[in-house]
Amino acid sequence: MLIDTYGRVATDLRVSLTDRCNLRCTYCMPEEGLQWLAKPDLLTDDEIVRLIDIAVTSLGIEEVRFTGGEPLLRPGLAGIVERVAALTPRPQMSLTTNGIGLKRTATALKAAGLDRVNVSLDTIRPDVFKTLTRRDRHKDVLEGLQAARDADLTPVKVNSVLMPGLNEDEAPDLLAWAIEQDYELRFIEQMPLDAQHGWKREGMVTAGDILASLRTRFDLTPEGQDERGSAPAERWLVDGGPYRVGVIASVTRPFCAACDRTRLTADGQVRNCLFAREETDLRAVLRSDAPDEEIARIWRLAMWGKKAGAGLDDPSFVQPDRPMSAIGG
């Protein structure tokens, strides 16, 4: 079991498979990209599967989410999914992606054992997409979403970040489109994890802003805490249901008290919080031929020291020194 001093138990593992990405979203990284991790620094497929095996069989992990960077850029992804699906007990498996590669991979990933996907899409306007991502790939994302739905990687969830002066007016249009396409839409407050360290709280579109915008067109009924559990998204029934919309308000309505996550970076570091500034190196332990029991012990210690909260509402908050693409969302 992965428990911390506040009694929280981690049952959800986020695994970053690569720090690389084929988009250059303005809230994540500079246009020229980043200095990518060298191949020897990345965990191998065997190392990833071994760590997930330890997490599932010895540490109580019930759900595994593959992230990046862009996880579809990881060679051998379907093989990793297939091997994790063969574990006992079998964890639930999902993938967070920008959707560009889903058209060609969705069917194979479903066959390998993937349960569902989250796709990042911040706008339904191709010109705004090009401005936000610095790439003209909007059509590819839409086709990827359709491929995921056709492959039954459901529920297909769409994650959207609203940015001032770019797409902050799109909340109602995005929700209407998601309902028409049978996707579950979730808005995410922009978080201070950009490589440029350009995030400013006073410039972000907040959960309150998003809800006020949605209510100009839709009637929203809170789903309630009992339904939410440890999920990061607060959800509302849209016009009485059955469709729902979620808001992940990491900055203005932090949900740290219910957090059930542990994170593994592409280079084998355990992070007990997305905003942590400390990491625990499991790659070195793996490569020193340590037994599974020792790796599990070190992982437990890493989670035991988890802080009460990220402190995003504290003026003294210091942004983590690794951007989202290196940590995994």
Secondary structure by P-SEA (a helix, b strand, c coil): cccccccccccbbbbbccccccccccccccccccccccccccccaaaaaaaaaaaaccccccbbbbbccccccccaaaaaaaaaaacccccbbbbbcccccccccaaaaaaaccccbbbbbccccaaaaaaacccccaaaaaaaaaaaaaaccccbbbbbbbbcccccccaaaaaaaaaaabbbbbbbccccccccccccccccccaaaaaaaaaccbbbbbccccccccccccccccccccbbbbbbccccccccccccbbbbcccbbbbccccccbbbbaaaaaaacccaaaaaaaaaaaaaacccccccccccccccccccccccc
